[in-house]
Amino acid sequence: MAHHEENHDIVVQPANKEHIKKIWKTALILAAVTALEFLLAFTMERGPLLISIYVGLTIIKAFYIVAEFMHLRHESKTLIWSILIPTIFVFWLIVALLMESDGGVPNV
């Protein structure tokens, strides 16, 4: 049996400045949206308006997380829509069920 020598040289590539810039931009957007959520939580009255704002901000944060960190932004449009359309219907179902229910409060 012959022993095969393998060369395992590590090649260091220069940093991709544009990629790092995009990551920082996304991180700053997520931090700003989170800071806005905290500000609203401590300054606004609890109610449907605050909940609606939270849901909107959460969707914005989810978009940036999925688009950048899960690399969905760079996929084909068909794949994006095949994920987005069922998600929209699930949200619609949850909202419809909550609106039609009595909120789980027993009638006494």
C-alpha positions as a Markdown table, in Angstrom:
| # | Residue | x | y | z |
|---|---|---|---|---|
| 1 | Met | 0.0 | 0.0 | 0.0 |
| 2 | Ala | 1.4 | 3.3 | -1.0 |
| 3 | His | 0.9 | 6.2 | 1.2 |
| 4 | His | -0.5 | 9.2 | -0.6 |
| 5 | Glu | 0.7 | 12.6 | 0.5 |
| 6 | Glu | -1.9 | 15.3 | 0.3 |
| 7 | Asn | -1.2 | 18.9 | 0.3 |
| 8 | His | -3.6 | 20.7 | 2.6 |
| 9 | Asp | -2.5 | 24.3 | 2.1 |
| 10 | Ile | -5.0 | 26.9 | 3.4 |
| 11 | Val | -5.6 | 29.8 | 1.0 |
| 12 | Val | -6.9 | 32.9 | 2.6 |
| 13 | Gln | -9.1 | 34.9 | 0.4 |
| 14 | Pro | -9.5 | 38.7 | 0.8 |
| 15 | Ala | -12.7 | 39.8 | 2.4 |
| 16 | Asn | -15.6 | 40.6 | 0.1 |
| 17 | Lys | -16.3 | 44.2 | 1.2 |
| 18 | Glu | -19.7 | 44.4 | -0.6 |
| 19 | His | -20.9 | 41.3 | 1.2 |
| 20 | Ile | -19.8 | 42.5 | 4.6 |
| 21 | Lys | -21.4 | 45.9 | 3.8 |
| 22 | Lys | -24.8 | 44.1 | 3.1 |
| 23 | Ile | -24.6 | 42.1 | 6.3 |
| 24 | Trp | -24.0 | 45.3 | 8.3 |
| 25 | Lys | -26.8 | 47.1 | 6.6 |
| 26 | Thr | -29.2 | 44.3 | 7.4 |
| 27 | Ala | -28.0 | 44.1 | 11.0 |
| 28 | Leu | -28.5 | 47.9 | 11.4 |
| 29 | Ile | -32.0 | 47.7 | 9.9 |
| 30 | Leu | -32.9 | 44.8 | 12.3 |
| 31 | Ala | -31.4 | 46.8 | 15.3 |
| 32 | Ala | -33.4 | 49.9 | 14.3 |
| 33 | Val | -36.6 | 48.0 | 14.0 |
| 34 | Thr | -36.0 | 46.3 | 17.3 |
| 35 | Ala | -35.2 | 49.7 | 19.0 |
| 36 | Leu | -38.5 | 51.1 | 17.5 |
| 37 | Glu | -40.4 | 48.1 | 19.0 |
| 38 | Phe | -38.9 | 48.8 | 22.4 |
| 39 | Leu | -39.7 | 52.5 | 22.2 |
| 40 | Leu | -43.3 | 51.7 | 21.2 |
| 41 | Ala | -43.6 | 49.1 | 24.0 |
| 42 | Phe | -42.8 | 51.7 | 26.7 |
| 43 | Thr | -44.5 | 54.7 | 25.2 |
| 44 | Met | -47.8 | 53.5 | 23.6 |
| 45 | Glu | -50.9 | 52.4 | 25.2 |
| 46 | Arg | -51.6 | 48.7 | 24.8 |
| 47 | Gly | -54.3 | 47.9 | 22.2 |
| 48 | Pro | -55.1 | 46.9 | 18.6 |
| 49 | Leu | -53.0 | 49.7 | 17.1 |
| 50 | Leu | -49.8 | 48.7 | 19.0 |
| 51 | Ile | -50.4 | 45.0 | 18.1 |
| 52 | Ser | -50.9 | 45.9 | 14.5 |
| 53 | Ile | -47.6 | 47.9 | 14.5 |
| 54 | Tyr | -45.8 | 45.0 | 16.2 |
| 55 | Val | -47.1 | 42.6 | 13.6 |
| 56 | Gly | -46.0 | 44.9 | 10.8 |
| 57 | Leu | -42.5 | 45.4 | 12.3 |
| 58 | Thr | -42.2 | 41.6 | 12.9 |
| 59 | Ile | -43.0 | 41.0 | 9.2 |
| 60 | Ile | -40.3 | 43.5 | 8.2 |
| 61 | Lys | -37.7 | 41.8 | 10.5 |
| 62 | Ala | -38.7 | 38.3 | 9.2 |
| 63 | Phe | -38.3 | 39.5 | 5.6 |
| 64 | Tyr | -34.7 | 40.7 | 6.3 |
| 65 | Ile | -33.8 | 37.6 | 8.2 |
| 66 | Val | -35.1 | 35.3 | 5.6 |
| 67 | Ala | -33.8 | 37.3 | 2.6 |
| 68 | Glu | -30.3 | 37.9 | 3.8 |
| 69 | Phe | -29.4 | 35.2 | 6.4 |
| 70 | Met | -31.3 | 32.4 | 4.8 |
| 71 | His | -30.3 | 33.6 | 1.3 |
| 72 | Leu | -33.9 | 33.6 | -0.1 |
| 73 | Arg | -33.4 | 36.9 | -1.8 |
| 74 | His | -31.0 | 35.4 | -4.2 |
| 75 | Glu | -33.2 | 32.4 | -5.2 |
| 76 | Ser | -35.6 | 32.1 | -8.1 |
| 77 | Lys | -38.9 | 34.0 | -8.0 |
| 78 | Thr | -40.8 | 30.8 | -8.3 |
| 79 | Leu | -39.3 | 29.4 | -5.1 |
| 80 | Ile | -39.9 | 32.7 | -3.3 |
| 81 | Trp | -43.6 | 32.7 | -4.3 |
| 82 | Ser | -44.0 | 29.0 | -3.4 |
| 83 | Ile | -43.0 | 29.9 | 0.1 |
| 84 | Leu | -44.7 | 33.3 | 0.4 |
| 85 | Ile | -48.2 | 32.4 | -0.8 |
| 86 | Pro | -48.9 | 29.5 | 1.6 |
| 87 | Thr | -47.5 | 31.7 | 4.4 |
| 88 | Ile | -50.0 | 34.5 | 3.5 |
| 89 | Phe | -52.8 | 32.0 | 3.6 |
| 90 | Val | -51.7 | 30.7 | 7.0 |
| 91 | Phe | -51.7 | 34.2 | 8.4 |
| 92 | Trp | -55.1 | 34.8 | 6.9 |
| 93 | Leu | -56.4 | 31.6 | 8.5 |
| 94 | Ile | -55.0 | 32.7 | 11.9 |
| 95 | Val | -56.6 | 36.1 | 11.7 |
| 96 | Ala | -59.9 | 34.7 | 10.5 |
| 97 | Leu | -60.0 | 32.2 | 13.3 |
| 98 | Leu | -59.2 | 34.8 | 15.9 |
| 99 | Met | -61.8 | 37.2 | 14.5 |
| 100 | Glu | -64.5 | 34.5 | 14.4 |
| 101 | Ser | -63.7 | 33.1 | 17.9 |
| 102 | Asp | -64.6 | 34.6 | 21.2 |
| 103 | Gly | -61.0 | 34.8 | 22.2 |
| 104 | Gly | -61.2 | 31.6 | 24.3 |
| 105 | Val | -63.2 | 33.4 | 27.0 |
| 106 | Pro | -65.9 | 31.2 | 28.4 |
| 107 | Asn | -69.4 | 32.7 | 28.6 |
| 108 | Val | -70.6 | 32.8 | 32.2 |
